[in-house]
C-alpha cells in the first residue's frame, strides 16, 4: 500500500490471526466499500491536508480518490491530482459538526459576537441544519438582536434553494484566487480598440451619456480567466500559452518550490496541456504571466449565460423592462444581430451594477440578486421590482424552476472577481416621468460601480 494513506504497521500485529480465521477478506471488503461510499457521495467529502515527498503541501477539499490518485480542490481554488505514490502524509480534517462542537464548547453562552460568527461560518459552509439549531437557541437568548433572525431566514431560504436545485448540490464558494486585472497588473487595463464595433442604442427614454463601445478582446479574455471553473480540466475551453512564455516562466520562477526542476520535468511541463500549465501559473501567483494566457471558447458559466440566460431572460425580458431607459444608469446593449462582445459587455455591466444598495448579481447571496428579484412577483420578492411602465413578473415565484436554475448559475460564478477592466459603460438620465417615479418609490435608480459615470472597478472589491 502506498505510503501517506494508511500506515501498514498499524495492521501488522493482527494480520496472521485475521488470515487464519478468514476475517481479512471480509475486513478488506468492508473497508473498500466504505471508501467507495465516501468517494461516491459528494456530501461526505472532507477537508484534508496532503504533503508530498518533495514537500509540496495541498490543503483543501478532497473531491475524489482511488487506488492511484487523490483529487483535491485547494484553498486557492485549484483542482490538483496527486499521485498516491508521491504522498508522504495524508490527513483528513475534522468534520464540520465535530469542529462546530469544539468551537461552541469554547464559547460562553453570553458571547453573542463569538456565537454569531460561528453561526455565520456554518451558513457559509452550507451546514444549514447546524446553523438553524444554533440560531434558534441564540434568538431565545438574545431576542432583541435582529441579525439573528435575518441570518436564520437566510439559512432557511438557501437550504430550500439547495434542495430544489435542478443541477445537483450547490457549488461551494471558493476563497479568493490570485487572478489577473488589478492595479498591480496595469497591462490588463487595455484601452478599447478603435475598430471595436459600435452599437446604436435603441429604446432610450432619456439622454445617453458616454461612449457606446463594447468590451475588447483583451478585456473579455480577462473575464474568461476569472470565470474558469475551479476544475480546469473540465473547463471546456482551449487554454494556450506560447512556448517562449513558458520558458520565461520557468526561468523567472526557478526558485519557487512549485516550479518543475530538472530537464525531464521541465520538458514534461512544456508538453503538458494548457490547463495544467495554467494551474502552475495560478499556484505561482505569477500575475505578470496572466496576460500571456489565451482562452478560446466560453467557460461553462459564461456559456450558459450566452446560450441561455442572456437570450431567454436578460435580452428578451430584463433589458426591455429595466435596461433600456426605465432605470437611471442602467443600459444594456441589444444582442440580436450584434457580435458576441455585446453579450459579454452586458454580463460585465450587470456584474458591476448596484441598486437599492444591493448587487445586480450577488455572488454571496445569489437568490437576493436584483437581476432575479426584479423578475419575481412583488409579493414574493425580498427586493421588489421598481415601478416601471410595462412591468410584469417573469418568474412565478422562488420555486419557479427557472429561478432556481438562475440562482445556481450565479452560484457557479467566481465569488469575488477583480476584473480590473478600464471600461466606462454607457449611462443615462431617465425621462422626466421615470424620474418622478424614482422620487416616489426610491427604488428605480442605481449606480454602476462608483457613480453615474460607471468608472472602473468597485473600490470595495479586493
MARFITI-230508 format. One record per residue: residue in three letters; x, y, z of N, C-alpha, C in turn. Coordinates in steps of 0.1 Angstrom, whole numbers, plus 2048, in hexadecimal, padded with zeros to 3 digits. Layout:
ALAXYZXYZXYZ/...
***
This chain:
UNK8097F480080080080080980C800/UNK8068167F880E8227F780F829804/UNK81A82F80881B836814814843813/UNK80F84981E80885581E7F985381F/UNK7F484781E7E684581F7E383F82D/UNK7E683282E7E582B83A7F382483C/UNK7F882584880581F84B80381084E/UNK80A8088468087F984780C7F4855/UNK8147FA85C8187F586A80C7F5873/UNK8027FD8707F67FD8797EF7F0878/UNK7F17E786E7E97DB86C7F27CF86D/UNK7FF7D086E8077C486E8057BB87A/UNK8027C08858017B88917F67AD890/UNK7EB7B088A7E07A788A7DF7A087C/UNK7E87A28737E679D8667E578E865/UNK7EE78786D7EF77986C7E2773872/UNK7DE77887D7D27738847C677587A/UNK7C57808747B978386B7BA77A860/UNK7C677785A7C676E84F7C2760853/UNK7C675B85E7C374E8627B474C865/UNK7AD75786979E75686B79675985F/UNK79C75D85479576184878E76E84A/UNK79377685378D78385579278E84C/UNK79F78D8487A579784079E79B834/UNK79979182C79279482078579D823/UNK77E79982D7727A08317757AE835/UNK7807B083D7837BD8417877C6835/UNK78F7C082C7937C78207877CC818/UNK77D7C38177717C680F76A7D2816/UNK7697D18237627DC82A7697E9829/UNK7767E982A77E7F582977D7FB81B/UNK77D7F281177C7F780376E7FD801/UNK7647F78067567FC80475480980B/UNK75A80B81775981881E760823816/UNK76C81F81077482980876C82D7FC/UNK7668237F575E8267E975282F7ED/UNK74C82D7F87408357FC7458437FF/UNK75084580575585280775885A7FA/UNK75E8527F17618597E475585C7DC/UNK74B8537DC7408547D373685E7D8/UNK7368617E672B86A7EB7318777EE/UNK72D8827E673488F7E77328957F4/UNK7278927FB72589980872E894813/UNK73588881073E88381A74D888817/UNK74F89080E75C89580B76289D817/UNK76F89B8197758A18257818AA821/UNK7848B382A7908BB82879C8B382D/UNK7A78B58267B38AD8297BF8B5826/UNK7CA8B082B7D88B68297E08AB823/UNK7E68AD8187EF8A38117FD8AA810/UNK8078A28148158A781381C89C80B/UNK8238A080082A8967F78388947FC/UNK83F88A7F684D8877F98568937F7/UNK85289B7EC85B8A67E98588B37F1/UNK84E8B17FA84B8BD80383F8C57FF/UNK8398C27F482D8CA7EF8218C87F9/UNK81A8D27FC80F8D18058028D57FE/UNK7F88CC7FF7EB8CF7F97E18CF804/UNK7DA8DA8067D08DB8107C38DF80A/UNK7B88D780D7AB8DA8077A18CF809/UNK7988CE7FF78E8C38007908B87F6/UNK7908AC7FB7928A07F278689E7EA/UNK78889F7DC77C89D7D377A88E7D0/UNK7858877CE7848787CB7918727CE/UNK7918657CF79E85E7D179C84F7CD/UNK7A78497C87A683B7C57B48357C9/UNK7B78297C47C38227C87D08297C4/UNK7CF8327BA7DB8387B47DC8477B7/UNK7D184E7B77D185D7B87C78627C2/UNK7CA86E7C67C18767CF7BF8847C8/UNK7B28877C57AF8947BF7AA89E7CA/UNK7B18A97CC7AD8B27D77AC8C07D1/UNK7A18C77D679F8D57D27A68DD7DD/UNK7B18E47DA7B98EB7E47B28F87E8/UNK7B78FE7F37B190A7F87B29167EF/UNK7BB9157E57BC9207DB7B491D7CF/UNK7AB9137CF7A29107C57A79077BA/UNK7B39027BB7B98F97B17B58EB7B4/UNK7B28E37A97AF8D57AB7BC8CD7A7/UNK7C28C67B07CF8BF7AD7CC8B07AF/UNK7D38A97A67D389A7A77E18967AC/UNK7E18907B87ED88C7BF7EE87D7BE/UNK7FA8787B97FC8697B97FF8647C7/UNK7F88597CA7FA8537D880984F7DA/UNK81084B7CF81E8477D18278537D5/UNK82285F7D382A86B7D78268717E4/UNK81C86B7EB8178717F781F86C803/UNK82387580B82A872818820871823/UNK81787C82580D87B82F800880829/UNK7F587A82E7E887D8297DE87C835/UNK7DA8888397D28888457C5890842/UNK7B988A8477AD8918467AB89A851/UNK7A48A584F7A18AF8597948AA861/UNK7918B186B7858AD8737788B086B/UNK76E8A886C7618AB86575C8B886B/UNK7538BF86374D8CC8677468CA875/UNK73E8C08777378BE8837408BD88F/UNK74B8B688E7548B489975C8C189B/UNK7608C88917678D589275D8DF899/UNK7518DF8957478E889B7458E58AA/UNK7448D98AE7428D58BC74E8DA8C4/UNK75A8D88BF7658DD8C77668EC8C8/UNK7638F38BD7649018BD7589078C6/UNK74D9018C67419058CE7449038DD/UNK74A8F88E074D8F58EE7578FF8F4/UNK75F9058EB76990E8F076391C8F2/UNK75791E8ED75092B8EF74792C8FA/UNK74693790173C93890C72E93B906/UNK72493790D716938908713947905/UNK71995090C71595E90A71F965901/UNK72795E8FA7319638F07299658E3/UNK7229708E17199728D67229738C9/UNK72C97B8C973497C8BD73B9708B8/UNK7419698C274795C8BF73E9528B9/UNK7329518BF7289478BA72294B8AD/UNK7219588AB71C95D89E72695A893/UNK73295C89573C95988B73D94A888/UNK73B94289373B93389172F92F888/UNK72393588B717932883719937874/UNK71F94287372294786572B93E85D/UNK73593986473E92F85E736922859/UNK72D91E86172591285E71D915851/UNK71792185070F924844718924838/UNK72492B83A72D92C82F73291E82A/UNK73391483373790783072B8FE82C/UNK71F90482B7138FD82770F8F2831/UNK7138F483D70E8EB8487018F184E/UNK6F78F08466EB8F884A6E48F3856/UNK6E38E58586DC8E08636E38E4870/UNK6F08E38716F88E787D6F58F687F/UNK6F68FE8746F490C8766E691087B/UNK6DC9098766CE90C87A6CD909889/UNK6D28FD88D6D18F989B6D79038A4/UNK6E39078A16EB9118A96E491F8A9/UNK6DF92389E6D993089D6CB9318A5/UNK6C49268A46B89258AC6BA9278BB/UNK6C59208C06C99228CE6CD9308D1/UNK6D49368C86D99448CA6CE94E8CA/UNK6C494C8C16B89558C16B19558CF/UNK6B09498D56AA9498E26B39508ED/UNK6C094F8EB6C99558F56CB9648F2/UNK6CA9688E56CC9768E16C097B8D8/UNK6B497C8DE6A997F8D56A998C8CF/UNK6B19968D36B19A38CE6BB9A58C2/UNK6C399B8BF6CD99C8B56C79988A7/UNK6C49A289F6BD99F8926C6997888/UNK6D399788A6DC9908816DA981882/UNK6D697C88D6D496E88F6C8969887/UNK6BD9708876B196C87F6B496D870/UNK6BC97786C6BF97985E6C896E859/UNK6D296A8626DB95F85E6D395285D/UNK6CA9508676C29448676BA94385A/UNK6B494E8566AC94E84A6B494B83D/UNK6C095083D6C994D8326CC93E832/UNK6CF93883D6D292A83E6C7922839/UNK6BB92683D6AF91E8396AC91F82A/UNK6AE92B8246AB92D8166B692780D/UNK6C29278126CD92180A6CC91280A/UNK6C790C8156C58FE8166BA8FA80D/UNK6AF90280C6A48FF8026AA8FF7F4/UNK6B19097F16B690A7E36C08FE7E0/UNK6C88FA7EA6D18EF7E76C98E27E5/UNK6BE8E17ED6B68D47EB6AF8D47DE/UNK6AB8E07D86A48E07CC6AC8E17C0/UNK6B98E37C26C28E57B66C18DA7AD/UNK6C08DD7A06BF8D27966CD8CD792/UNK6D78D47956E58D17916ED8CA79C/UNK6E78C47A56EF8BE7B06F28C77BB/UNK6FB8C37C46FF8CA7D07058D87CC/UNK7038E17D57098EE7D27188EE7D1/UNK71D8F67C872C8F67C67328FE7D2/UNK73C8F97D97418FF7E474890C7E0/UNK7479167E974E9237E775D9217E8/UNK7659277E07739257E077A9317E6/UNK7859307EC78C93B7F17929437E6/UNK7969507E979B9587DF7A79537D8/UNK7A79517CB7B394D7C37BA9597BE/UNK7C79577BD7CF9627B87CE9627A9/UNK7C596A7A47C396A7957C6978790/UNK7C597A7837CA98677C7C099277E/UNK7C699D77B7BD9A97797BC9B2785/UNK7C69B878A7C59C17957D09CC793/UNK7D19D479D7DA9DF79C7E99DB79B/UNK7EC9CE7A07F99C979F7FC9C3791/UNK7F29C27897F49BD77B7ED9C6771/UNK7F39D276F7ED9DC7677EC9D8758/UNK7F49CE7547F39CA7467E69C4742/UNK7DE9BF74D7D19BA7497C79C4747/UNK7CA9D174B7C09DB7497C19E173A/UNK7BF9D87317C19DC7237B79E671E/UNK7BA9F07177B09F97127A89F3707/UNK79C9F97057939F46FA79A9F56ED/UNK7999EB6E579F9EC6D77979F66CF/UNK79D9FE6C7795A076BF78CA006B4/UNK7909F46B17889ED6A777D9E46AD/UNK77B9E56BA7719DD6C07639E26BC/UNK75A9D96B874D9DD6B27459E56BC/UNK73E9EF6B87359F76C07279F26BE/UNK71F9F56C87119F16C77099FE6C9/UNK6FF9FF6C06F6A0B6C26ECA086CD/UNK6ECA0F6D86E2A0C6E36D4A0F6DE/UNK6CBA066E26BDA086DE6B4A076EA/UNK6A8A0D6E969EA0C6F36A0A156FF/UNK6AAA1E6FE6ACA2670A6A2A3170B/UNK69EA34718694A3F71A69BA4B721/UNK6A8A4B7216B0A567276BCA5971F/UNK6C5A607256D1A6471E6DDA5B721/UNK6E3A557176EEA4C7186FAA5471B/UNK702A4F72570FA5572971AA4C726/UNK725A5071F731A4871E731A40711/UNK73CA3870F73EA30703734A24703/UNK733A1F6F772BA136F6733A076F0/UNK740A076F37499FC6EF7479F06F7/UNK74B9E46F274A9D86F97589D46FE/UNK7589CB7077659C670C76D9C0701/UNK77A9C27027839BC6F87889AE6FB/UNK78F9A86F279399A6F479B998700/UNK7A59A17037AD99F70F7A59A071C/UNK79B9A971C7939AA72878A99E72A/UNK78599971F77C98D71F785981724/UNK79198071F79A97572379C975732/UNK79D98173879F98274679397C74E/UNK78798074977B97A74F77A96B74E/UNK77E96674377F95774178895174B/UNK79495774D79D951757797951765/UNK79195C76978B95C776780952778/UNK77895076D76C94776E76F93976A/UNK77C93576977F92776777A91F773/UNK77591377177290B77D77E907785/UNK77C9037917878FF79A78E8F3794/UNK7878EA78E78D8DE7887908E2779/UNK79C8E67777A08EB76A7A08E075F/UNK7A18D37647A18C875A7938C7753/UNK7898CC75A77B8CC7547768D9750/UNK77F8E274C77B8F07497748F173C/UNK7768E77337708E77267758F271C/UNK7818F771F7879027167958FD712/UNK79A9047087A89027047B190D70B/UNK7BA9087137C391171A7D1910714/UNK7D691B70F7E391B7087EC92570D/UNK7F992070F80492971480F92670B/UNK81593070582092F6FC82D928703/UNK8349216FB84091A70184A924706/UNK84C92F6FF85693970485293E711/UNK84594071384094572084293A72B/UNK84092D728842923731851922735/UNK85A92472C86892472E86C92F738/UNK86693B73586994673E86394474C/UNK85893D74D85293A75A85B931762/UNK86092775C86991E763876925768/UNK87A92E760886936765883940770/UNK87894776E87595177887194C785/UNK86B94078586793A79286E92D795/UNK87B92D79188392179388591D7A1/UNK8859277AA8879247B887A9207C0/UNK86F9217BA86291E7C186190F7C2/UNK85C90A7CD85C8FC7D08528F57C7/UNK8488FC7C183F8F57B88448F47AA/UNK84E8FB7A68538FB79985A8EE796/UNK8578E778A85E8DA78786D8DC786/UNK8748D278C8838D378D8888C7784/UNK8938CA77D8998C07758948C1766/UNK89D8BC75D89A8BC74F88D8B474C/UNK88C8A87518808A074E8738A6753/UNK8738AB75F8678B07658638BD75D/UNK86C8C57598698D17528658CE744/UNK86A8C473E8668C07308578BB731/UNK8548B373B8478AE73D83D8BA73F/UNK8418C47468398D07498368D773C/UNK8408D873383E8DF7268348D871D/UNK8348CA71F82B8C271781E8C071D/UNK81C8C572980F8C37318048CA72A/UNK7F88C772E7EC8CD7297EB8DC72E/UNK7E48E47277E48F272A7DE8F4738/UNK7D48EC73C7CE8EE7497D88EA754/UNK7E18E17527EB8DD75C7F58E875D/UNK7F98EE7528038F97537FD90575A/UNK7F09077587E991375F7E891076D/UNK7E69037717E69007807F2904786/UNK7FE90278080B90678680C915787/UNK80791C77C80892A77D800930788/UNK7F492A78B7EC92E7967F392B7A3/UNK7F991F7A47FF91B7B080B9247B3/UNK8129287A981E9317AB81993F7AE/UNK80D9427AB8089507AC8109597A3/UNK81295479881B95C78E812965786/UNK80E97078D80497978780998077A/UNK81698177981C98776D81B97E760/UNK816971763814968757806965754/UNK7FD96B75C7EE9687597EB96E74B/UNK7F09797487ED98073B7F297772F/UNK7FB96E7318009667277F8959724/UNK7ED95872C7E494C72B7D9950721/UNK7D69477177CC94970E7C193F710/UNK7B49437117A993A7147A093B707/UNK79E92F70179592E6F57899266F9/UNK77E92B6F77719256FB76C92B708/UNK76192770C75B92D71875B923724/UNK76092773075F91F73C75091C73E/UNK74E91174574090C74773691674C/UNK73991E75673092875B72D933750/UNK73793774973494173E72D93B732/UNK73092F73072992872571A927728/UNK717924734709923738702931737/UNK70A93B73B70494973970294C72B/UNK70B94A72270A94E7146FF94670D/UNK6FF93970F6F69317076E893070D/UNK6E693371A6D99317206D493E727/UNK6DA9417326D594C73B6D4959733/UNK6DF95D72C6DF9697246D396A71B/UNK6D195F7146C695F7096B895F70F/UNK6B69557186A995371D6A495D728/UNK6AE96372F6AA96C73A6B097A739/UNK6BD97B7386C39897396BE99172D/UNK6C098C7206BD9937146AE995712/UNK6A798A71369898A71069099071A/UNK69498F72768B9957326929A0739/UNK69E99D73F6A49A77496A89B4742/UNK6AE9B37366B29BF72F6A69C772B/UNK69C9C17256909C87216899CE72C/UNK6899C87386829CE74368A9D874B/UNK6979D674D69E9DE7566AB9E5750/UNK6B09DE7466BD9E27416BE9EA734/UNK6B39F17306B39F97246ACA06726/UNK6ADA0B7336A8A197356A0A1B742/UNK69CA10748693A1175469AA14760/UNK6A7A107616AFA1176E6BBA1976B/UNK6BDA237746C9A2C7726D6A23773/UNK6DFA2776A6EDA2176A6EDA12767/UNK6E2A0D7616E39FF75D6DF9FE74E/UNK6E99FB7466E69F97386EC9EC733/UNK6E49E372E6E99D67286E89D7719/UNK6F29D17136F39D17046E99C76FE/UNK6E39CA6F36DC9BF6EB6E69B56E6/UNK6E29A86E66EC99E6E26E79976D4/UNK6DB9986D16D69926C56DD9996B9/UNK6E39916B06EA9976A46F799E6A8/UNK6FC99D6B47089A46B871399A6BB/UNK71F99E6BB72B9956BE72A9906CC/UNK7319856CF73197F6DC7359886E7/UNK73E9926E374299C6ED7379A36F5/UNK72B9A46EE7209AB6F471B9A3700/UNK71B9966FF71698D70A72098E716/UNK72D98E71373798F71D73799C724/UNK7349A771D7339B47227289B572C/UNK71C9AF7287119AF7317149A873E/UNK71B99C73C71E99574872799D752/UNK7309A474C7399AD7547319B875B/UNK7289BE7537209C97597189C4765/UNK7119B97637099B376D7119AF779/UNK71E9AB7777269A778272B9B278B/UNK72B9BE7857309CA78C7259D3791/UNK7199D178D70E9DA7907099D779E/UNK7069E27A56FF9E17B26F39EB7B3/UNK6E89E67B86DC9EE7BA6D69EA7C7/UNK6CE9F37CD6C79F17D96D19EC7E4/UNK6DE9F07E26E89EB7EC6EC9DD7EA/UNK6E89D67DF6EB9C87DD6F19C67D0/UNK6F89BB7CE6FE9B77C26F49B27B8/UNK6F69B57AB6EE9B07A16F09A179F/UNK6FD99D7A070198F7A170898D7AE/UNK7019877B87079867C670C9787C7/UNK71A9777C772096A7C77219647D5/UNK71F96C7DF71F9677ED7119627F0/UNK7069687EB6F89657ED6F19647E0/UNK6F395A7D86EE95A7CA6DF95C7C9/UNK6D89577D36C99587D26C59677D5/UNK6CD96F7DA6CA97D7DD6CF9867D2/UNK6D49817C76D89897BC6CD9917B6/UNK6CF99E7B46C49A67AE6C09A17A0/UNK6CA99B7996C799578C6BB98B78D/UNK6BA9847986B097A79A6A49807A2/UNK6A79887AC69D98D7B56939967AD/UNK69899D7A368F9A679C68699E792/UNK68999279068098978767698178F/UNK67698379C66C97C7A46609847A6/UNK65497D7A96499857AE64C98D7BA/UNK6489997BA64C9A27C564999D7D3/UNK63E9957D463B9907E16459857E6/UNK64B97F7DC6559747DF6639787E0/UNK6669857DC67398A7DB6789907E8/UNK68598E7EB68B9947F768E9A37F3/UNK6929A57E66949B37E168B9B47D5/UNK67F9B97D76759BA7CC67A9C27C0/UNK6759BF7B46799C67A86749D57A9/UNK67C9DE7A36789EC7A366B9EE79B/UNK6649F879E6579FB79765AA01789/UNK65C9F977F65F9FE7726549FA768/UNK652A0175E6479FE7546499F174E/UNK63E9E974D63E9DD7466449D174D/UNK6479D375A64D9C87626439BD764/UNK6489B17636409A576764B99B76C/UNK64799277565098877B65497E770/UNK66097A77066596F76766496276E/UNK66796177B66795578265995478A/UNK65594778C64894679464B9477A3/UNK6579457A765B9467B56699407B7/UNK66E93F7C367B93B7C667D92C7C3/UNK6719247C26729167BE6719147B0/UNK67091E7A867091D79967D916795/UNK67C90C78D68890578869390E782/UNK68E91877A69792177469E92A77F/UNK69792E78969D9367946A892E79B/UNK6A492179E6AE9187A56BA91679C/UNK6B891478F6C39127866CC91E785/UNK6C692A7846CE9367836D6939790/UNK6D093579C6D79377A86E492E7A8/UNK6E29227A46EE9197A36F891D799/UNK6F492478F6FD92A78570693478C/UNK6FF93D79370794879A7109417A5/UNK70C9377AB7149307B572092A7AE/UNK7209277A272B92179B73592B796/UNK73293879773C94279374794379E/UNK75294979A75D94B7A47589557AF/UNK75A9527BB75495A7C67589697C6/UNK76596C7C576997A7C777297E7BB/UNK76D97F7AF7769837A477B9917A5/UNK7879937A078E9A07A07939A2791/UNK7899A478978C9A577A7979AF777/UNK7979BA77E7A09C577C79F9CB76E/UNK7939CB7697919D075B78E9DF75B/UNK7959E67527939F47517889F7746/UNK77C9F674A7719F8741766A00747/UNK761A0A740756A12745749A0F73D/UNK740A08744734A0473D72BA1173A/UNK723A1073071AA1C72D710A1D738/UNK70DA2973C703A2C7466FAA37740/UNK6EFA397476E6A447426DDA4874E/UNK6D8A5474C6CEA597556C0A55750/UNK6B8A4E7576ABA4A7526A2A56750/UNK697A5374968DA5E745687A64752/UNK681A6F75067BA7675B671A6E762/UNK669A6675A65FA5E761665A53769/UNK670A4E764676A4376C67DA49778/UNK682A55777689A5C78267EA5F78D/UNK672A63789668A65793665A5879A/UNK665A4D793662A4079966DA3D7A3/UNK67AA4079F685A3D7A8683A457B5/UNK67FA517B467EA597C0673A537C9/UNK669A4E7C365EA487CB661A3B7D2/UNK668A327CA66AA257CF678A237D6/UNK682A2B7D168FA2A7D7696A1D7D2/UNK691A167C8697A097C569BA097B6/UNK698A127AE69AA117A06A7A1879B/UNK6B1A177A36BEA1D79F6C9A157A5/UNK6D5A1779F6E1A107A56EDA1579F/UNK6F8A0F7A2705A1379D70DA07797/UNK715A0A78E71EA0078872CA0378E/UNK72F9FC79873B9FD7A073BA0A7A8/UNK743A147A4746A207AD73DA2C7AA/UNK733A2A7A172AA3679F724A36792/UNK71EA4178E717A42781720A3F775/UNK72CA42776735A4076B739A32768/UNK737A2977273AA1B771748A18776/UNK752A20772760A1F777765A11774/UNK76FA0C77D7759FF77A7709F5784/UNK7799F078D7759E579676F9EB7A3/UNK7679E37AA7629E77B776D9E87C1/UNK76E9F37C77799F67D17799EC7DC/UNK76E9E67DF76D9DD7EB7729CF7E7/UNK7749CC7DA7799BF7D67879BD7DA/UNK78B9B17DE7999AF7E17A29AF7D5/
***
